[in-house]
Amino acid sequence: MIHTHGLGGSTDLPIPFLYAMVGASWALTISFAVLALAWKEPKFAGEPAPREAPPRRRWLAIVGLLLTGWAMVALFAGPSDSGNGGVGALYIFVWVGLVPLALVAGHIWRGLSPWRSLTGRWPGLWAYPERLGYWPAVAGLFAFVWLELASPDPGSIAAVRAWVACYVAMMLLGGVAFGQRWFDRADPFDVYSAIIAKLSPFVRDGRWVLHNPLRSLPSIPVEPGLVAVLATLLGSTAYDSFSASSFWQSRTLATWQHTVTLLAFCVVVAALFVLAGRATGGVSGRERRALPGRLAHSLVPIVVGYVFAHYLTYLMEKGQTAFFALLDPLGRGWAPLGDPATAYVLSEHTSMLAALKVTFVVVGHVLAVIAAHDRALALLPKEHRLSGQLAMLVLMVAYTFTGLFLLFSV
């Protein structure tokens, strides 16, 4: 990809066909084994409701303000070319780095968020309209992935500066209008972090404790727009792989065509999930409509697995370049750590990288199937517990096969 991410994009070779087939076979076999042989009563649905999150730590807020200020200086006062460290901070450390950070440290974004710090304990002028749910975050997420994947020039410093300026203005105005609740439901990065943090095995409800993440995963608040959030994350990553294929790269397309295709990926992911979630009997119409939202948490492991499979090299190798650029925010030639040199620790070991990619996708798929199976046992009547899961299981297998195919054909 030449322009994807604005920093040159991923340059990984496609995974070998054999690796893709082995991964697909494992995913298919384990999926049906879980459905046919796994436990028959829910194990993870009876967890107590999440406790109130601990108060934000002042030192985290200070760190968040300092890091944000440094990145803003780099973005708005740094060079107007590919050496701008602020662009790397946004595309690599915020967007991609947010996932491993949330898995290791939980929803630490809440403590680091400069917008929460600047608005403080302000309660807001109005109560946040709960009917909006996560939809403002959906709009923000799609706006970001559009900038990254479908805009005319994702690497344009002017475009990134304009996007960040609009994002900052929306966050501060929303915080003044609706208080802290605005960030819980409208900040795209805050929402992304909070959802991924539910899969962290180290942090639960803001407290460090080693636990089974499949027990905390179902506690993601089910509100309007939740399926759309996850579909945007998964659909945009799939589109990123697809847009890197020789089939797509060989075509000269207008911005609106890229935009429509990106939107179609996200909509198809959401529509298929909603249809699969509702494809069961023995429940009322109201319960059937609620099922996709109640099963949406099962998409999180697939999102995480595919993000690691697709962006790990990008984070570890392009991230080095972005880090060194941030050490020289004004582009004055500063090199406090000496001459920067990128270590291609993954790209030079293609077999290991291919194995890692397949492993990430398959492990994410298996965790998703387990999460969906356990939740279905709690939601479906006993006579429909097997048949009611078939459509969702087939869909998850399809998601995994598609992900492996895109990694194979890129």
N, C-alpha and C positions, 0 to 999 in steps of 0.2 A: 504494500500500500504506500502510495507516495504522500498523500496528504492526510490520511487518517490520523486522528489525535493531534494533528498540528505539529508533531515532532518526528515524523518519519514513519511512525507506525511499527507494527511488529514485522520482523523479517524471518520468522520461524519457517523452516521447511515443513511441508505437510507430513502428518504422521504416516508411517507405512500401512499399507492395506491390511497386512497380517495383524498389526496391533489393533486396528479398528475392528476387525472381525472378532478377535479374541475378546476385546472389551464389550462388544455388542452381545456376544454369546454369554458372557458372564452376567451382564445386566438382565438379559432375558431369562436365563436359568434361575438366578436368585429371585427375580421378581415373582415368578410363578411358584417358587418354593416358599416364599413368604406368604403368598396368598393361600396356598394349599396346606402348609404344614406348620405355620407359626401359631402363636397363642390365639385362643378363641375369645378371650375376655380382655378388655382394655387395660393396659399397664401404665400409660402415661397421662390419662385423661383426668385422674382424680387428684392432681396436685393442687395445693392451696393457691388461692389467688395471690398474685405478686404483691409484695409489701411495698409501701411507699418508698420511692427512691431516696437514698441518703442525700443530705444537703450537698450542694456543689462546694468543692474545695477551692478556697481563695487562690492557692498557688496554681491550680490548674487553670483558673480563669486568667491569671497573669500570664502564664505560659501561652495560652491561646491568643491573648491580645498581642503579645510580643511576636509570635510566629506569624499571625495575620498581618501585623504592621510591616514585618520584614518582607513578606511575600507581596504586599501591596506596593511597597517601594520598588521592588524588583519589577513588578508588572507595569506600573504607571511611570516610573522614572528611569527604568532600565532601557537597554537598546531595543530598537524597533525591528529586530530580526530574530533569527532562530536561537540566538544566544540569550534571549530573555528568560531569566529564571522563573518569573512569575507564571509563565505559561506551563512550564514543567511542573510547578507546584500544584496547579489546578488539575491538569490532565493526569498526572502520575500520582503525586502524593495524596491529593484530596480524593480523586475519583477511584483510583485503583488501590492505593494504600489504605483507604478507609476499611476495606474488607478484612485484611489480616489484622489490622489494628483492633477492629471490633471483635474479632474472634479471640484475640489474646487478652484484651483489656476491657471487653464489654462496651457499653455505651459511653465510652469516655468522651465522645464528641460533645455530649451534653455539658460536660465540665469545661471543655476547651472552647465551646462556641463563643465567639466574640460578641455576637448579636444578643445572646442571653445576658452576657456580662454588661453590655452597654445599656440594656433596658432594665437590668436589675430586678427588683421586686415589684416593679410597676404592674398593677393588676389589669391594665388595659381600659380603654374607654367603653368597650362593649364586650359582651360574652361571645366567644367564638361560636359561630353557627354549627352545631354538631352534625347537621345534615350534610355539610360539606365534606366531613370526614377527611380522607387523605387526598381528595381531588386537587387541592392547590399544590401538593407535593408532586402529584402525577404531572401536572402542567410544568413544574420546575424541572423534573427529571427529563421529560421529553424535550424541553427547551435545551437542556444541556446536551443530551445525546444528539439532538439535531445539530447543534453547534459543532460537536465533535466528529460526527459521521456524515452529515448530509449538507452542511452549509457550503457555499461556493469555495471558501478557503478557510478550513479549520485552523490553519497556522497563522492567520492574520492577527497581528497584535492588536490592531484597531478593533476587530470583531470581538476578541477575547476581552479587551478592556471594556467595551460597551456592554457585553454580557455580564461581566462581574459588577459593573456599576449599577445595572438594572437589578441584579440579584441583591446587592447590598441595600439598595433603596427599598426594595420590596420587603426584605427582612426587617429593616428598622421601622418602616411604616406599619407593617403588620404587627410587630411587637408593641408599638405604641397603641395601636387600635385594639388588639386582642390579648396582650400580655404573653406570658410564657406558653400558653396553649397554642399560640400561633406556630411556634417552633416545633412543637410536638407533632403537628399535622401538616404544616405548610413548607418548612425548610426541607428541600429535597435531600440534602446531605444528612441532616439530623434524622429524618425518617429512615433513610437507607441504613445509617449506623444503628439505630434502635432495633430495626428488624434483624439485621445480621447478628447483632449482639445476643439475640435470643438463642443462637446456635453456639455461643461460647461455652466451652466446658469449664472455664475458670472463674467466670463472674456470673452471679445470678442476682437480679434486682439491685444492681449497683454494689454488691458485696462480693469480695473475693472468697470463693468457696468451690472446691472441686466437686463437680456434679455431672449427672447425665444430661447433656443438652437436649435430648429428646423429651425430657420432662419440662424444660422451660420453653421449648419452641411453641407448644400450643397456647402459651399465654400472650402471644401477639394480639393486641386489641383488634377485634373484628369490627371494622367500621367501613362506611362507604368509600370505595376507591382502593381498598387493600389489594384486591386481585389485579387491578390496573397498575398499581405500583410494581408488583412482582412481574407482571407481564411486560411492562416497559423495560425493566432490568434485563429479563431473559431475552425478550424479543430484540432489543437493541444489540446485545452481545452476539446473538445469532446473525443479525444483519451485518455486524462488523466482520464476522468470518466470511459471510456470503459476499460482501462487497470486495473482499480481498481475492476472490477467486478469479482465475483467468477469464472465465465466462463474463463476469461483470466488469473487470478491468479493461476488457477489449472493446467496450462500448463507450461512446461519447454521449452522455446523458445530461439533461438540464437539471438544475437544482430541484425543481418541482418533482421530477421523476425520482430522484434520490429520496426526497421527503415522503412521497407517497409510498415508496417501497419500504422505507423505515417504519412508517406508520402501519403499513399492512402487516409487517412482521409482528409488531406489538399487538395489534388487534386480533390477529389469527391466534396467537398464543393465548390471549385472554378468552376469546370466544370458544376455543376448543376446551379450555379448562372449565369454563362455566357449563358447557354442554355435558362434559364428562362428569362433573360434580353433581349435576341434576339427573343423571341417567340411572335412576334407581326407583324401585317401587316401595310400597308400604309406608310412605310418609305423605303428609298433607302437602298441598300446594305451597303453603307458606314455608314449611320446613324445607321443601325441595329448593325453593328460591334462596334460602339461607345457606344451603350446603356448600356452595363454592367458597363463600367467605370463611366458613368454619374449617374448610380443608386447605385454605390458601397457604397456611404455614408450611405445608408439605413441599411447596415450591422453593423454599429458601435454600435447602441443601443443593438443589439442582442449580440455582443461581450461583451459589458460592463455588460449586465444583466447576462450572463452566467459566466463571471469572478467573479462577486459578489456572485452568487449562489454557485459556486464551491469552491472559495478560501477565502470567508469571515472568516470562522472559522480558517483557516490556517493563515491568516494575523493577526487576533486578538489574537490568542492563541500561535501559534508557534512564532509569532512576539515578544511576551514577552521574550521568551527564547533567541531569536536572539539579542534582545536589551541588555539583561543582559550580553550576551557573548561579545558584542561589548564594554561594559564598562570595560571588562577585555581583551583587545586585545592580550596581550602576554600570556594569560593563567596562570597568576601568583596567581590566587585566590583572586583578588581584588573584593570587593563588596561595592562600595561607597554608594549604596542605601540600604544596609543591605542584609539580606539573601533573595535571589531571590525566589519568589514563583509565579507560574503561576495561574492566575485566569481563570477558565474555564467558562467564562460568557455566552457562547453560547451552548457549548456541554452539559451543565447541564440542559438546557431548550429545549428539543428536539422538542416539539410542536411548540414553537416560531421559532426555527431555520428552521423547515420544511416550516412553513408559509412564512418566509422571502425568502427562496430559490425559492419557487413557485412564489412569488410576483416579485422578481427580474427578473425571466425568462419571465413572462407574461408582465410586464411593458416594458421590453426591446423589446419584440415582438410587442407590440402595437405601441410604438414609431417608430419602424422600418417600420411597415405597413403604418403609417401616412406619414413618410418621403418618402417612395417609391411611395405612392399614389399621393402626391403633386407633386413630380418630374415627374411622368408619365404624369400628366395633362399638364405639361409644354413642354414635349418632344414629346408626341404622337398626331397625328391628331385626331380631335374630334370624327370621326366615329370609331376610334379604342381605345378610352380612357378606355372603360370598358373591352372589350375583351383582349386588350393588357396587362392588369394588372393581368389577371387570373393566368397565369403561375407563376409569381413572388409571388403572394399571396399564392398560393398552396405551393410553395417552402418554404416560410417563416413559414407557419403553420407546414410544415414537419420539419424544423429546430427546432421549438419550441417543437413539440411532441417528437422529438429525444432527445433534451436536458432534458425534463422532464422524459422520459423513462430511460435515463442514470442515472439521479439523483435518480430515484426510484429503479433501479436495482443494484446500486453500492454495 
